[in-house]
Every structure is written in C-alpha cells, then in structure tokens.
Amino acid sequence: MQSGAHPTMEVMCHVSNCKFYKNDYCHASKIEVNPKHINRANTSDDALCSTFIPGK
C-alpha cells in the first residue's frame, strides 16, 4: 500500500446491536481495533472493536 492511501473493504459484522450493523456488515466510516492488553494481540479474543456503539 502506498503512503497515505487507505484501504477500502467490506467488513463483516455479526454484532446486531451495534449502531453500525446492517445486514451482517459494518457501515462505520472508520474501524478501530485495539488490543485488550499492551500493544499486542495473539488471538482474535485478544482484540477489541473500539468502533462499537450500542444502537439497537
């Protein structure tokens, strides 16, 4: 990826009570994923979708 370029992709989501959820996809303009622990995740259980906002 070139410097300054941002990816464009579909993001699957199965959290139906999220504000950005629509038909199994995330419709947020940006996605932020953070580790549960200091700067590192070893499994998907160690990662958090910080974009989540309760909505439904």
Phi, psi and omega in degrees: 000138180284152179302131178088348180277146178244142180289149173239119182205162173276139179241114177290144177214137179237024178258088190294343179265011177278142179305327186265359181286134174205113176054047178071018176229153176270128180249024176287149179288335177218151177241133176238124178241130181233155176282150174290331183245185187294105170053017184205141173232133179261340178218169178295336176292341179270001183248149181235136172275103181281354178283338184305129172225125178302137184219338184235000000 
